[in-house]
Structures are given as C-alpha cells and as structure tokens.
Amino acid sequence: MPSTVAPHQARAADLDAATLYRLLRLRVEVFVVEQECAYPELDGRDLLPTTQHLWFEDDGEVVATLRLLQDHEDGVRSFRIGRVCTAVPARGRGYATRLLRAALAETGWAAVRLDAQSHLVDMYAAFGFAPDGAEFLDDGIPHTPMRRG
C-alpha cells in the first residue's frame, strides 16, 4: 500500500530532465511495450506550460503517473486526464486512485474528460465519471470516452 505521502506534482517547466525521462519511460513500458501499441507516445503535450504531471516514486523509481491537461470547451476551461499508468510490480496498491483524487482536486468544478480503457470504466465511474460517447478502438484496445462535470 502506498504511504500517506502525497503524490509528486509539477508542471513541465519545473521538472528536471531526469524526472521527465523517468515519467516517460514508465509510460512507454506500459503503453508501448506491455500493451504492444506502437504509437507516438511523445505527442507534444507533456511540455505545454499548463500540463501538470503527477506521480509516485518508490526508492527513486516512478511507479505510477498521470498527466492533467487543460483544455477549453466552448470558451470554458476544462481538463483532460490521460496517460494513467502503474508499473507492473506496483499494481493493486492504490496508486492510480490516489493520483486520480489528486488530479481531480486540481480541477475544482470544471469539466474533466478522459478516454478510459473500457475494462476500467467502473473504476472511473467511482470518481463520478460517466460514459460520454461510443466505445472506440485505440491501437486495438477498447476505450470509452468519459466525462465528469
């Protein structure tokens, strides 16, 4: 079980190169290697000035991460949560849910969207997300668009 320590949180400009590298390495290990999805993980949004990265470390290794993007929907600020992942040995310890709580605390009452891997819809529903469109395939993996607020 993760400690009671809050997750690390920083905007790209406040991240040192080694930390950003460790965040991106975990995402590549999970999404590209483990899930066998050859896609451009580096999409340019990690370095936007408004992007926030949240993560947990264990003995200096990043074990779970997500990113929180600011979007605008009809001229109103909204958010998008993405790249939620946990290293294989750290799964089942509550890291992802603690990251979600921390990210949602940053959004206030604004709308938040995400594209959930469909087998995780119930987990996101526990945080107030509801399906917001038809299921779709992303690199062969079923996803469900979801929205909160």
Secondary structure, DSSP 8 states (H G I E B T S, - for coil): ---S---EEEEGGGS-HHHHHHHHHHHIIIIIIIT---S-S--S-TTSTT-EEEEEEETTEEEEEEEEEEEEETTEEEEEEEEEEE-GGGTTSSHHHHHHHHHHHHHTTS-EEEEEEGGGHHHHHTTT-EE-S--EEETTEEEEEEEE-
